[in-house]
Amino acid sequence: MIEVFTPVPPALTEIHGKTYVVPSWQEVAKGTTLDMISWQRPVFVAPTIITKHVSKYIITIYADGRVTCDCPGYTFRRKCKHADAER
């Protein structure tokens, strides 16, 4: 059994005498059929984003630890007291 991890269903194509599973372009043995392929869909997880309102500004905290602010100080310097307070 050939395992294929793609978000779209696999298909077979033959180019220059070689057989491939697309869209991953994995080379397979000649004579392979779709019944011989195990299609695994990847699991997509939406990133966690937390939004906070600090006075009149909006602080955004991303899943990877980044903190952003929409105040003028952060917009120009990429650093402000609002974002530093959330780190």
Chimera marker file (.cmm) of the C-alpha trace (Angstrom):
<marker_set name="trace">
<marker id="1" x="0.000" y="0.000" z="0.000" r="1" g="1" b="0" radius="0.5"/>
<marker id="2" x="1.379" y="3.389" z="-1.031" r="1" g="1" b="0" radius="0.5"/>
<marker id="3" x="0.580" y="6.238" z="1.392" r="1" g="1" b="0" radius="0.5"/>
<marker id="4" x="0.044" y="9.709" z="-0.038" r="1" g="1" b="0" radius="0.5"/>
<marker id="5" x="-0.411" y="12.812" z="2.173" r="1" g="1" b="0" radius="0.5"/>
<marker id="6" x="-2.103" y="15.562" z="0.119" r="1" g="1" b="0" radius="0.5"/>
<marker id="7" x="-5.072" y="17.893" z="0.640" r="1" g="1" b="0" radius="0.5"/>
<marker id="8" x="-6.505" y="16.898" z="-2.768" r="1" g="1" b="0" radius="0.5"/>
<marker id="9" x="-7.322" y="13.392" z="-4.028" r="1" g="1" b="0" radius="0.5"/>
<marker id="10" x="-4.417" y="11.635" z="-5.738" r="1" g="1" b="0" radius="0.5"/>
<marker id="11" x="-4.282" y="10.756" z="-9.418" r="1" g="1" b="0" radius="0.5"/>
<marker id="12" x="-1.901" y="8.695" z="-11.534" r="1" g="1" b="0" radius="0.5"/>
<marker id="13" x="0.005" y="9.944" z="-14.558" r="1" g="1" b="0" radius="0.5"/>
<marker id="14" x="2.608" y="8.431" z="-16.827" r="1" g="1" b="0" radius="0.5"/>
<marker id="15" x="5.427" y="10.558" z="-18.216" r="1" g="1" b="0" radius="0.5"/>
<marker id="16" x="8.357" y="9.216" z="-20.277" r="1" g="1" b="0" radius="0.5"/>
<marker id="17" x="7.560" y="5.634" z="-19.268" r="1" g="1" b="0" radius="0.5"/>
<marker id="18" x="7.470" y="6.345" z="-15.505" r="1" g="1" b="0" radius="0.5"/>
<marker id="19" x="4.321" y="6.379" z="-13.369" r="1" g="1" b="0" radius="0.5"/>
<marker id="20" x="3.739" y="9.094" z="-10.765" r="1" g="1" b="0" radius="0.5"/>
<marker id="21" x="1.149" y="9.867" z="-8.106" r="1" g="1" b="0" radius="0.5"/>
<marker id="22" x="0.158" y="13.509" z="-8.386" r="1" g="1" b="0" radius="0.5"/>
<marker id="23" x="0.021" y="16.147" z="-6.866" r="1" g="1" b="0" radius="0.5"/>
<marker id="24" x="2.970" y="14.892" z="-4.757" r="1" g="1" b="0" radius="0.5"/>
<marker id="25" x="4.837" y="13.592" z="-7.837" r="1" g="1" b="0" radius="0.5"/>
<marker id="26" x="5.842" y="10.431" z="-6.018" r="1" g="1" b="0" radius="0.5"/>
<marker id="27" x="7.210" y="7.812" z="-8.423" r="1" g="1" b="0" radius="0.5"/>
<marker id="28" x="5.460" y="4.433" z="-8.175" r="1" g="1" b="0" radius="0.5"/>
<marker id="29" x="5.844" y="1.078" z="-9.902" r="1" g="1" b="0" radius="0.5"/>
<marker id="30" x="4.438" y="0.663" z="-13.397" r="1" g="1" b="0" radius="0.5"/>
<marker id="31" x="0.964" y="-0.881" z="-13.239" r="1" g="1" b="0" radius="0.5"/>
<marker id="32" x="0.012" y="0.828" z="-9.970" r="1" g="1" b="0" radius="0.5"/>
<marker id="33" x="-3.729" y="1.570" z="-9.675" r="1" g="1" b="0" radius="0.5"/>
<marker id="34" x="-5.630" y="3.995" z="-7.463" r="1" g="1" b="0" radius="0.5"/>
<marker id="35" x="-6.817" y="1.013" z="-5.387" r="1" g="1" b="0" radius="0.5"/>
<marker id="36" x="-3.211" y="0.514" z="-4.291" r="1" g="1" b="0" radius="0.5"/>
<marker id="37" x="-2.938" y="4.061" z="-2.908" r="1" g="1" b="0" radius="0.5"/>
<marker id="38" x="-3.908" y="5.054" z="0.627" r="1" g="1" b="0" radius="0.5"/>
<marker id="39" x="-4.885" y="8.729" z="0.620" r="1" g="1" b="0" radius="0.5"/>
<marker id="40" x="-4.277" y="10.572" z="3.895" r="1" g="1" b="0" radius="0.5"/>
<marker id="41" x="-5.506" y="14.145" z="4.222" r="1" g="1" b="0" radius="0.5"/>
<marker id="42" x="-3.321" y="16.428" z="6.334" r="1" g="1" b="0" radius="0.5"/>
<marker id="43" x="-4.944" y="17.935" z="9.400" r="1" g="1" b="0" radius="0.5"/>
<marker id="44" x="-5.017" y="21.710" z="9.260" r="1" g="1" b="0" radius="0.5"/>
<marker id="45" x="-5.179" y="23.489" z="12.603" r="1" g="1" b="0" radius="0.5"/>
<marker id="46" x="-6.142" y="27.140" z="12.640" r="1" g="1" b="0" radius="0.5"/>
<marker id="47" x="-3.596" y="29.245" z="14.501" r="1" g="1" b="0" radius="0.5"/>
<marker id="48" x="-4.699" y="30.553" z="17.872" r="1" g="1" b="0" radius="0.5"/>
<marker id="49" x="-4.893" y="34.327" z="17.930" r="1" g="1" b="0" radius="0.5"/>
<marker id="50" x="-5.833" y="36.315" z="21.013" r="1" g="1" b="0" radius="0.5"/>
<marker id="51" x="-6.932" y="39.922" z="20.635" r="1" g="1" b="0" radius="0.5"/>
<marker id="52" x="-6.967" y="42.313" z="23.603" r="1" g="1" b="0" radius="0.5"/>
<marker id="53" x="-8.032" y="45.919" z="23.846" r="1" g="1" b="0" radius="0.5"/>
<marker id="54" x="-5.663" y="48.067" z="25.890" r="1" g="1" b="0" radius="0.5"/>
<marker id="55" x="-7.039" y="51.600" z="26.239" r="1" g="1" b="0" radius="0.5"/>
<marker id="56" x="-7.676" y="52.575" z="22.616" r="1" g="1" b="0" radius="0.5"/>
<marker id="57" x="-5.175" y="50.130" z="21.051" r="1" g="1" b="0" radius="0.5"/>
<marker id="58" x="-5.503" y="46.498" z="20.007" r="1" g="1" b="0" radius="0.5"/>
<marker id="59" x="-2.893" y="43.936" z="21.099" r="1" g="1" b="0" radius="0.5"/>
<marker id="60" x="-2.690" y="40.694" z="19.090" r="1" g="1" b="0" radius="0.5"/>
<marker id="61" x="-0.968" y="37.622" z="20.555" r="1" g="1" b="0" radius="0.5"/>
<marker id="62" x="-0.182" y="34.829" z="18.052" r="1" g="1" b="0" radius="0.5"/>
<marker id="63" x="0.288" y="31.115" z="18.755" r="1" g="1" b="0" radius="0.5"/>
<marker id="64" x="4.012" y="31.317" z="17.971" r="1" g="1" b="0" radius="0.5"/>
<marker id="65" x="4.512" y="33.943" z="20.722" r="1" g="1" b="0" radius="0.5"/>
<marker id="66" x="4.608" y="37.069" z="18.580" r="1" g="1" b="0" radius="0.5"/>
<marker id="67" x="2.878" y="40.116" z="20.054" r="1" g="1" b="0" radius="0.5"/>
<marker id="68" x="1.783" y="43.063" z="17.907" r="1" g="1" b="0" radius="0.5"/>
<marker id="69" x="0.081" y="46.357" z="18.667" r="1" g="1" b="0" radius="0.5"/>
<marker id="70" x="-1.649" y="48.901" z="16.457" r="1" g="1" b="0" radius="0.5"/>
<marker id="71" x="-0.343" y="51.967" z="18.323" r="1" g="1" b="0" radius="0.5"/>
<marker id="72" x="1.876" y="54.496" z="16.488" r="1" g="1" b="0" radius="0.5"/>
<marker id="73" x="4.943" y="53.506" z="18.531" r="1" g="1" b="0" radius="0.5"/>
<marker id="74" x="4.737" y="49.854" z="17.480" r="1" g="1" b="0" radius="0.5"/>
<marker id="75" x="3.884" y="50.797" z="13.905" r="1" g="1" b="0" radius="0.5"/>
<marker id="76" x="7.112" y="52.791" z="13.508" r="1" g="1" b="0" radius="0.5"/>
<marker id="77" x="9.552" y="51.075" z="15.919" r="1" g="1" b="0" radius="0.5"/>
<marker id="78" x="8.110" y="47.535" z="16.276" r="1" g="1" b="0" radius="0.5"/>
<marker id="79" x="8.326" y="48.077" z="20.022" r="1" g="1" b="0" radius="0.5"/>
<marker id="80" x="5.943" y="49.644" z="22.533" r="1" g="1" b="0" radius="0.5"/>
<marker id="81" x="4.970" y="49.468" z="26.184" r="1" g="1" b="0" radius="0.5"/>
<marker id="82" x="1.640" y="47.798" z="25.336" r="1" g="1" b="0" radius="0.5"/>
<marker id="83" x="3.242" y="44.843" z="23.550" r="1" g="1" b="0" radius="0.5"/>
<marker id="84" x="6.051" y="44.574" z="26.115" r="1" g="1" b="0" radius="0.5"/>
<marker id="85" x="3.490" y="44.268" z="28.921" r="1" g="1" b="0" radius="0.5"/>
<marker id="86" x="1.988" y="41.157" z="27.237" r="1" g="1" b="0" radius="0.5"/>
<marker id="87" x="5.288" y="39.307" z="26.760" r="1" g="1" b="0" radius="0.5"/>
<link id1="1" id2="2" r="1" g="1" b="0" radius="0.2"/>
<link id1="2" id2="3" r="1" g="1" b="0" radius="0.2"/>
<link id1="3" id2="4" r="1" g="1" b="0" radius="0.2"/>
<link id1="4" id2="5" r="1" g="1" b="0" radius="0.2"/>
<link id1="5" id2="6" r="1" g="1" b="0" radius="0.2"/>
<link id1="6" id2="7" r="1" g="1" b="0" radius="0.2"/>
<link id1="7" id2="8" r="1" g="1" b="0" radius="0.2"/>
<link id1="8" id2="9" r="1" g="1" b="0" radius="0.2"/>
<link id1="9" id2="10" r="1" g="1" b="0" radius="0.2"/>
<link id1="10" id2="11" r="1" g="1" b="0" radius="0.2"/>
<link id1="11" id2="12" r="1" g="1" b="0" radius="0.2"/>
<link id1="12" id2="13" r="1" g="1" b="0" radius="0.2"/>
<link id1="13" id2="14" r="1" g="1" b="0" radius="0.2"/>
<link id1="14" id2="15" r="1" g="1" b="0" radius="0.2"/>
<link id1="15" id2="16" r="1" g="1" b="0" radius="0.2"/>
<link id1="16" id2="17" r="1" g="1" b="0" radius="0.2"/>
<link id1="17" id2="18" r="1" g="1" b="0" radius="0.2"/>
<link id1="18" id2="19" r="1" g="1" b="0" radius="0.2"/>
<link id1="19" id2="20" r="1" g="1" b="0" radius="0.2"/>
<link id1="20" id2="21" r="1" g="1" b="0" radius="0.2"/>
<link id1="21" id2="22" r="1" g="1" b="0" radius="0.2"/>
<link id1="22" id2="23" r="1" g="1" b="0" radius="0.2"/>
<link id1="23" id2="24" r="1" g="1" b="0" radius="0.2"/>
<link id1="24" id2="25" r="1" g="1" b="0" radius="0.2"/>
<link id1="25" id2="26" r="1" g="1" b="0" radius="0.2"/>
<link id1="26" id2="27" r="1" g="1" b="0" radius="0.2"/>
<link id1="27" id2="28" r="1" g="1" b="0" radius="0.2"/>
<link id1="28" id2="29" r="1" g="1" b="0" radius="0.2"/>
<link id1="29" id2="30" r="1" g="1" b="0" radius="0.2"/>
<link id1="30" id2="31" r="1" g="1" b="0" radius="0.2"/>
<link id1="31" id2="32" r="1" g="1" b="0" radius="0.2"/>
<link id1="32" id2="33" r="1" g="1" b="0" radius="0.2"/>
<link id1="33" id2="34" r="1" g="1" b="0" radius="0.2"/>
<link id1="34" id2="35" r="1" g="1" b="0" radius="0.2"/>
<link id1="35" id2="36" r="1" g="1" b="0" radius="0.2"/>
<link id1="36" id2="37" r="1" g="1" b="0" radius="0.2"/>
<link id1="37" id2="38" r="1" g="1" b="0" radius="0.2"/>
<link id1="38" id2="39" r="1" g="1" b="0" radius="0.2"/>
<link id1="39" id2="40" r="1" g="1" b="0" radius="0.2"/>
<link id1="40" id2="41" r="1" g="1" b="0" radius="0.2"/>
<link id1="41" id2="42" r="1" g="1" b="0" radius="0.2"/>
<link id1="42" id2="43" r="1" g="1" b="0" radius="0.2"/>
<link id1="43" id2="44" r="1" g="1" b="0" radius="0.2"/>
<link id1="44" id2="45" r="1" g="1" b="0" radius="0.2"/>
<link id1="45" id2="46" r="1" g="1" b="0" radius="0.2"/>
<link id1="46" id2="47" r="1" g="1" b="0" radius="0.2"/>
<link id1="47" id2="48" r="1" g="1" b="0" radius="0.2"/>
<link id1="48" id2="49" r="1" g="1" b="0" radius="0.2"/>
<link id1="49" id2="50" r="1" g="1" b="0" radius="0.2"/>
<link id1="50" id2="51" r="1" g="1" b="0" radius="0.2"/>
<link id1="51" id2="52" r="1" g="1" b="0" radius="0.2"/>
<link id1="52" id2="53" r="1" g="1" b="0" radius="0.2"/>
<link id1="53" id2="54" r="1" g="1" b="0" radius="0.2"/>
<link id1="54" id2="55" r="1" g="1" b="0" radius="0.2"/>
<link id1="55" id2="56" r="1" g="1" b="0" radius="0.2"/>
<link id1="56" id2="57" r="1" g="1" b="0" radius="0.2"/>
<link id1="57" id2="58" r="1" g="1" b="0" radius="0.2"/>
<link id1="58" id2="59" r="1" g="1" b="0" radius="0.2"/>
<link id1="59" id2="60" r="1" g="1" b="0" radius="0.2"/>
<link id1="60" id2="61" r="1" g="1" b="0" radius="0.2"/>
<link id1="61" id2="62" r="1" g="1" b="0" radius="0.2"/>
<link id1="62" id2="63" r="1" g="1" b="0" radius="0.2"/>
<link id1="63" id2="64" r="1" g="1" b="0" radius="0.2"/>
<link id1="64" id2="65" r="1" g="1" b="0" radius="0.2"/>
<link id1="65" id2="66" r="1" g="1" b="0" radius="0.2"/>
<link id1="66" id2="67" r="1" g="1" b="0" radius="0.2"/>
<link id1="67" id2="68" r="1" g="1" b="0" radius="0.2"/>
<link id1="68" id2="69" r="1" g="1" b="0" radius="0.2"/>
<link id1="69" id2="70" r="1" g="1" b="0" radius="0.2"/>
<link id1="70" id2="71" r="1" g="1" b="0" radius="0.2"/>
<link id1="71" id2="72" r="1" g="1" b="0" radius="0.2"/>
<link id1="72" id2="73" r="1" g="1" b="0" radius="0.2"/>
<link id1="73" id2="74" r="1" g="1" b="0" radius="0.2"/>
<link id1="74" id2="75" r="1" g="1" b="0" radius="0.2"/>
<link id1="75" id2="76" r="1" g="1" b="0" radius="0.2"/>
<link id1="76" id2="77" r="1" g="1" b="0" radius="0.2"/>
<link id1="77" id2="78" r="1" g="1" b="0" radius="0.2"/>
<link id1="78" id2="79" r="1" g="1" b="0" radius="0.2"/>
<link id1="79" id2="80" r="1" g="1" b="0" radius="0.2"/>
<link id1="80" id2="81" r="1" g="1" b="0" radius="0.2"/>
<link id1="81" id2="82" r="1" g="1" b="0" radius="0.2"/>
<link id1="82" id2="83" r="1" g="1" b="0" radius="0.2"/>
<link id1="83" id2="84" r="1" g="1" b="0" radius="0.2"/>
<link id1="84" id2="85" r="1" g="1" b="0" radius="0.2"/>
<link id1="85" id2="86" r="1" g="1" b="0" radius="0.2"/>
<link id1="86" id2="87" r="1" g="1" b="0" radius="0.2"/>
</marker_set>
